[in-house]
Amino acid sequence: INAEYGGTVDSAHCTAHGGVLVAGVETEATETATFHLLAVDDSHNPIDGDDAHIELKIDGNAVENVTSTFVGDQAAGTYLVTFPLERAGERTLDIMVDEKPIREATRTVTVVPTVGESDKCTASGAGLTGGRAATNLPVFVQLRDRFGNDLRKNGDHKVTATLRHTKLPVSGTVLVSGGTNNGTFELTLSATQSGLYALAIMVDGKPIHGSPFAPTISWGLSTGKLVAIAFAIIFVVLVAGVIIYRWRAKAQRGKFTWQRL
């Protein structure tokens, strides 16, 4: 940092405060997180200038698109630092001036998801590909913000869905549940007509990522029914075997009687 009055900045004495650095404050994910940096010399005298070289690292990775604006008219030697802070969680922020750490350079910042974005929300579950007709097929919708962070609560977001046959004028049913209000909605699909369906899922009236989906509904037999059929076949075979055995035995006895005569 070039000093307007000839002083030399001392990185080790520079301090940062305000904005996302306020202790105990949760910051919503954003492209424009801010804090203030005070540039001083080794005697703690504020140094005014307009070419501060401020660098940041988040979790050890250099941050791009960091801007510093001199706001010395508000407080001598002060810069407003703006940078992207987009990933939710406990983030470690390292602050440097002229490639050297400032005083208390390492800070922990708590980042929480911002509001949900429909086209970032995703769906998962067996129901997306389909299943047997007349059964309940599960689908889970994960709410996400524009940075891809999973929402921790459902908030005011509303999930709706439709299940329509692609060739016939019939529809399936979709039940929507808010679950445990943890940012995930639970859908239960069901259809009685086999075939290819279009599953449209919307958050706040707009389609989510990947919607519409294409589940295939088919008539099939459950494991329990297959076992029952197998036992039935075995039973029929056994009964048939007994009948044949008795018929042969009777025929043999008749033949023996004729020979004696």
DASUL-V717527 format. One record per backbone hydrogen bond with DSSP energy under -0.5 kcal/mol. CO is the residue of the C=O (numbers start at 1). NH is the residue of the N-H. E is the energy in kcal/mol with one decimal. If there is no record, write none. Layout:
co=CO nh=NH e=E
co=CO nh=NH e=E
This chain:
co=1 nh=3 e=-0.5
co=1 nh=9 e=-0.7
co=3 nh=6 e=-0.9
co=7 nh=3 e=-0.7
co=9 nh=11 e=-0.6
co=10 nh=13 e=-2.0
co=10 nh=14 e=-0.8
co=11 nh=14 e=-1.1
co=11 nh=103 e=-0.6
co=14 nh=103 e=-2.1
co=15 nh=38 e=-3.2
co=17 nh=36 e=-3.1
co=18 nh=21 e=-2.1
co=19 nh=22 e=-1.4
co=22 nh=25 e=-1.6
co=25 nh=110 e=-0.6
co=27 nh=112 e=-2.4
co=30 nh=85 e=-3.0
co=33 nh=83 e=-2.4
co=34 nh=20 e=-2.4
co=35 nh=81 e=-3.0
co=36 nh=17 e=-2.6
co=37 nh=39 e=-0.6
co=37 nh=79 e=-2.5
co=38 nh=15 e=-1.5
co=38 nh=40 e=-0.5
co=39 nh=47 e=-2.5
co=40 nh=10 e=-2.8
co=41 nh=44 e=-2.0
co=45 nh=41 e=-1.7
co=46 nh=48 e=-0.5
co=48 nh=4 e=-2.6
co=52 nh=54 e=-0.9
co=53 nh=98 e=-2.3
co=55 nh=96 e=-2.7
co=56 nh=63 e=-2.4
co=57 nh=59 e=-0.5
co=57 nh=94 e=-2.7
co=58 nh=61 e=-1.8
co=61 nh=58 e=-2.7
co=64 nh=84 e=-0.5
co=65 nh=67 e=-0.5
co=67 nh=82 e=-2.9
co=68 nh=70 e=-0.5
co=69 nh=80 e=-3.1
co=71 nh=74 e=-2.2
co=71 nh=75 e=-1.4
co=75 nh=78 e=-1.7
co=77 nh=39 e=-3.2
co=78 nh=71 e=-2.8
co=79 nh=37 e=-2.6
co=79 nh=81 e=-0.7
co=80 nh=69 e=-2.5
co=81 nh=35 e=-1.4
co=82 nh=67 e=-2.6
co=83 nh=33 e=-2.4
co=85 nh=30 e=-2.4
co=86 nh=88 e=-0.5
co=89 nh=91 e=-0.8
co=89 nh=111 e=-2.6
co=91 nh=93 e=-0.6
co=91 nh=109 e=-3.3
co=92 nh=59 e=-3.1
co=92 nh=94 e=-0.5
co=93 nh=107 e=-3.0
co=94 nh=57 e=-1.9
co=95 nh=102 e=-1.8
co=96 nh=55 e=-2.5
co=97 nh=100 e=-1.4
co=100 nh=97 e=-3.0
co=102 nh=105 e=-0.9
co=105 nh=95 e=-1.4
co=105 nh=107 e=-0.6
co=107 nh=93 e=-3.4
co=107 nh=109 e=-0.5
co=109 nh=91 e=-3.1
co=109 nh=111 e=-0.7
co=110 nh=27 e=-3.1
co=111 nh=89 e=-3.0
co=112 nh=29 e=-2.4
co=115 nh=146 e=-0.6
co=117 nh=120 e=-1.8
co=117 nh=121 e=-0.9
co=118 nh=121 e=-1.2
co=118 nh=209 e=-0.7
co=121 nh=209 e=-1.8
co=122 nh=142 e=-2.8
co=124 nh=140 e=-3.2
co=125 nh=128 e=-1.6
co=126 nh=129 e=-1.3
co=126 nh=130 e=-1.0
co=129 nh=216 e=-2.1
co=131 nh=218 e=-2.2
co=132 nh=135 e=-0.9
co=135 nh=137 e=-0.5
co=137 nh=189 e=-3.1
co=138 nh=127 e=-2.8
co=139 nh=187 e=-3.6
co=140 nh=124 e=-2.1
co=140 nh=142 e=-0.6
co=141 nh=143 e=-0.6
co=141 nh=185 e=-2.5
co=142 nh=122 e=-1.7
co=143 nh=151 e=-2.6
co=144 nh=117 e=-2.9
co=145 nh=148 e=-2.0
co=149 nh=145 e=-2.0
co=154 nh=157 e=-1.8
co=158 nh=204 e=-3.3
co=160 nh=202 e=-3.0
co=162 nh=200 e=-2.1
co=163 nh=172 e=-3.0
co=164 nh=198 e=-3.0
co=168 nh=170 e=-2.0
co=170 nh=165 e=-2.6
co=173 nh=190 e=-1.7
co=175 nh=188 e=-2.2
co=177 nh=186 e=-2.9
co=178 nh=181 e=-1.9
co=183 nh=143 e=-2.9
co=185 nh=141 e=-2.8
co=186 nh=177 e=-2.7
co=187 nh=139 e=-2.3
co=188 nh=175 e=-2.3
co=189 nh=137 e=-2.7
co=190 nh=173 e=-2.9
co=191 nh=134 e=-3.1
co=195 nh=217 e=-3.0
co=196 nh=166 e=-2.7
co=197 nh=199 e=-0.5
co=198 nh=164 e=-2.1
co=198 nh=200 e=-0.7
co=199 nh=201 e=-0.6
co=199 nh=212 e=-0.5
co=199 nh=213 e=-2.9
co=200 nh=162 e=-2.0
co=201 nh=208 e=-2.0
co=202 nh=160 e=-2.2
co=202 nh=204 e=-0.5
co=203 nh=206 e=-1.4
co=206 nh=203 e=-2.9
co=208 nh=211 e=-1.8
co=213 nh=199 e=-2.6
co=215 nh=197 e=-2.6
co=215 nh=217 e=-0.5
co=216 nh=131 e=-1.5
co=217 nh=195 e=-3.5
co=218 nh=133 e=-2.1
co=222 nh=226 e=-2.4
co=223 nh=227 e=-2.3
co=224 nh=228 e=-2.1
co=225 nh=229 e=-2.5
co=226 nh=230 e=-2.3
co=227 nh=231 e=-2.4
co=228 nh=232 e=-2.2
co=229 nh=233 e=-2.5
co=230 nh=234 e=-2.3
co=231 nh=235 e=-2.5
co=232 nh=236 e=-2.5
co=233 nh=237 e=-2.5
co=234 nh=238 e=-2.4
co=235 nh=239 e=-2.7
co=236 nh=240 e=-2.7
co=237 nh=241 e=-2.4
co=238 nh=242 e=-2.3
co=239 nh=243 e=-2.5
co=240 nh=244 e=-2.6
co=241 nh=245 e=-2.4
co=242 nh=246 e=-2.6
co=243 nh=247 e=-2.4
co=244 nh=248 e=-2.5
co=245 nh=249 e=-2.4
co=246 nh=250 e=-2.5
co=247 nh=251 e=-2.4
co=248 nh=252 e=-2.6
co=249 nh=253 e=-2.0
co=250 nh=254 e=-2.0
co=251 nh=255 e=-2.0
co=252 nh=256 e=-1.9
co=253 nh=257 e=-1.7
co=254 nh=258 e=-1.6
co=255 nh=259 e=-1.9
co=256 nh=260 e=-1.6
co=257 nh=261 e=-1.5
